[in-house]
Amino acid sequence: MDSRPTEQRHPQADGLHLRPAPDIGALFIQAQADAIDSLSAAIPAIEAAARAAAAALRRGGSLGYAGAGSSGLMALADALELAGTFGIPPDRTPVLFAGGAPALLHMRGDVEDDAETAAHDFRRSGLSQGDVLVVVSASGSTPYALTVAQAARAAGVTVVGIANVAPSALLERADIGVYLATPPELVAGSTRLGAATAQKAALNLMSVLLGIELGHVHDGFMVNVQADNAKLIGRAARIVANVARVDDAAAKDALAQTGGAVKAAILVARGRSPGDAEQALRQSGGHLAPLLTATGR
């Protein structure tokens, strides 16, 4: 059998097709938990990736994501959430997905091997020196992912490689390698299971650390949320009320004064003018903590 753990058989897979659903469910839950456990050893690398990404965005650069198949979907999911959760504009988070938009409706395996398209996708991404690109591949050997990583490094882009196999070409080519040592899949080779769960969790952690680094998370609240629907408008008001320690009416009034900008609204609810709030945030690099401490509230 293939020596890669992502291709090996799970030690409890014998007779899996004959077992009752509750037994399979218990095995599945344990397999997912074992996959998540792989993050513990990878936290230092994930932290380094988040710091590099935050530095790039702070400089006005971009944070790109790339991958193919299930790994590409995990990368895409994290990229798409950055705008709504942390207010990072989508044009600053380009996504390189093998096969493009059509592959989201019909997943084709051959696009994972298309190095020529990978090079073309990188050129179109607009990523350049000083930017960061997160490349995800369970095997660490997908041609699309490797070509993108190589092109990125040649262009002076910092490459974060996330893989479930080590040693692997992706981790060797990456500036920051995130190795997720997930065990064999309950269905051998189906890396959309445990490997993808670990990838998604690692990306979740990376983007949370990124948000904290940029000042977009305060006391567990997403204080740079973009309120563009009824649910998020209500959430924004609750965030302002909780952080500023004011009632709902005062929170909504502050949001109205700042055009929905949550950080500024928190400071307005604390007594600043909208203009003063914006200036203070620019001076603090977008971080609320020193501004709230300074007011003694």
PyMOL commands that set and color helices and strands:
alter all, ss='L'
color gray80, all
select helices_A, chain A and resi 16-18+21-37+39-58+69-86+90-92+102-105+110-113+115-125+143-154+169-173+194-213+230-244+248-257+262-269+274-283+289-295
alter helices_A, ss='H'
color red, helices_A
select strands_A, chain A and resi 63-67+95-97+132-137+158-163+176-179+217-218+221-222
alter strands_A, ss='S'
color yellow, strands_A
deselect
rebuild
show_as cartoon
